[in-house]
Each structure stands twice: as C-alpha cells, then as structure tokens.
Amino acid sequence: MNDFALWPVLAGTAAFIAVGALWYGVIFGKAWQKAAGMSDDKVQGGNMALIFGLTFLFEMLIAMVLWHLIARTDPIPFVVMMMAIGFALGIMIPAVGIHYLYLRKTFTHFLIDAGHMLVGMAAMGGVFVLFR
C-alpha cells in the first residue's frame, strides 16, 4: 500500500464533507447557529467559495495524514477505526476544546463541533477500511 493514494484520500475527504453537510445542515444547523451566535445572514455572508475551499483542503490534509499512518502501519480494519476515532478523541477534539475555553464558547457549541469531528473521522475511517 502506498503512503499516499489519491482515491482513498479524496473519498475520505468526501465522507468527512458529507458528514459536515448533514451535521451543520439538517441535523444540528439551527442549534449550531444559536450556540455560535450566528444569524442566517451571517451564515450566508462571507466568501463561501473560500470557506468551503479551505474546509476541503484542511479535511484533505487530515485524510492524507491518517491514510499515511494507516499505510505505514498496515493495521487490521478494527484498528483503522480505532486510529480514526482516536485521532478525533485524542487530538482534534481536545485541541478545539482548548480554543473554545479561551474563546468562552458554550459547552453546547463545543459538543456540536466535537460530535462532528468524531462522526466525520469515523466516516473517514470507514472509507479507508473499504479501500484496504
């Protein structure tokens, strides 16, 4: 298995993006807006092409790092899922939590965003299992 493979990385990125679209759209859209203090106008404002483009690139970077770790260690499928979920629980969520403490974000806001990271990484891990 190559350290970098384009199709699994793109598919893992797409899985994370799809989770985000559902998470911040139909599932927790209004709750997140309220927790974040965002009006409908503010959500629609800004440079959406830049926001979505950078989101894609950042999530692709996450996918590249996780795929590289999987490729280098060649774990069994269960361990792939442990790595993906562990990445969220051990690195991503605590890092966001630290920032949210200093930004005085609400616990609800943190839980919504942390849940997205956890489910998004589980989806990415599931895609990577399929590509192995």
C-alpha positions in Angstrom: 0.0 0.0 0.0 1.4 3.4 -1.0 1.9 6.1 1.7 -0.2 8.4 -0.4 -3.1 7.2 -2.6 -5.3 9.9 -4.2 -8.6 8.0 -4.4 -8.8 6.9 -0.8 -7.7 10.4 0.4 -10.4 12.0 -1.8 -13.0 9.5 -0.7 -12.2 10.0 3.0 -12.3 13.8 2.5 -15.7 13.5 0.7 -17.0 11.3 3.6 -16.0 14.0 6.2 -17.5 16.8 4.0 -20.8 14.8 3.7 -21.0 14.3 7.4 -20.4 18.1 7.9 -23.1 18.9 5.4 -25.6 16.8 7.2 -24.4 17.8 10.7 -24.5 21.5 10.2 -27.4 21.3 7.8 -30.4 19.1 8.7 -29.2 17.6 12.0 -27.7 20.5 14.1 -27.9 23.5 11.8 -30.2 25.7 13.9 -28.8 24.5 17.2 -25.2 25.3 16.0 -26.3 28.7 14.7 -27.8 29.5 18.1 -24.8 28.2 20.0 -22.4 30.1 17.7 -24.4 33.3 17.8 -24.8 33.3 14.1 -27.8 34.8 12.3 -29.0 33.4 8.9 -27.5 36.5 7.2 -24.1 36.0 8.9 -24.1 32.3 8.0 -24.7 33.2 4.3 -22.3 36.1 4.4 -18.6 35.9 3.8 -16.7 34.3 0.9 -18.4 30.9 0.8 -16.1 29.7 -2.0 -13.1 30.4 0.2 -14.7 28.9 3.3 -15.7 25.7 1.5 -12.4 25.5 -0.4 -10.3 25.8 2.7 -12.5 23.4 4.5 -11.9 20.9 1.7 -8.2 21.4 1.8 -8.0 21.1 5.6 -10.1 18.0 5.7 -8.0 16.6 2.8 -4.8 17.2 4.9 -6.4 15.3 7.8 -7.2 12.5 5.4 -3.7 12.5 4.0 -2.2 12.2 7.5 -4.5 9.4 8.6 -4.0 7.5 5.3 -0.2 7.8 5.7 -0.4 6.4 9.2 -2.6 3.5 8.0 -0.3 2.8 5.0 2.8 2.8 7.2 1.4 0.5 9.9 -0.9 -1.7 7.8 -3.4 -2.3 10.7 -6.4 -4.6 10.6 -9.8 -2.9 9.9 -10.8 -2.6 13.6 -7.5 -0.8 14.3 -8.1 1.5 11.4 -11.3 2.6 13.0 -9.6 2.9 16.4 -7.0 5.2 14.8 -9.6 7.4 13.1 -11.7 7.7 16.2 -8.7 8.0 18.4 -7.4 10.8 16.2 -10.6 12.7 16.8 -10.8 11.9 20.6 -7.1 12.3 21.3 -6.0 15.2 19.1 -8.8 17.1 17.3 -11.4 17.4 20.0 -9.0 18.4 22.8 -7.4 21.0 20.6 -10.7 22.6 19.8 -11.7 22.3 23.4 -8.7 24.3 24.5 -9.5 27.0 22.0 -13.2 27.1 23.0 -12.2 27.6 26.6 -10.3 30.7 25.8 -12.9 31.9 23.3 -15.6 31.4 26.0 -17.6 29.3 23.7 -20.6 27.4 25.2 -20.5 23.8 26.1 -23.3 23.2 23.6 -21.2 24.7 20.8 -18.3 22.5 21.8 -20.4 19.4 21.9 -21.9 20.0 18.4 -18.5 20.7 16.9 -16.8 17.8 18.7 -19.6 15.4 17.6 -19.0 16.5 14.0 -15.3 15.7 14.3 -15.9 12.3 15.9 -18.6 11.2 13.4 -16.6 12.7 10.5 -13.4 10.8 11.5 -15.4 7.6 11.9 -16.8 8.1 8.4 -13.3 8.7 7.1 -12.0 5.6 8.9 -14.9 3.5 7.4 -14.0 4.7 3.9 -10.3 3.8 4.5 -11.3 0.3 5.6 -13.1 -0.1 2.3 -10.1 1.0 0.3 -7.8 -1.5 2.0 
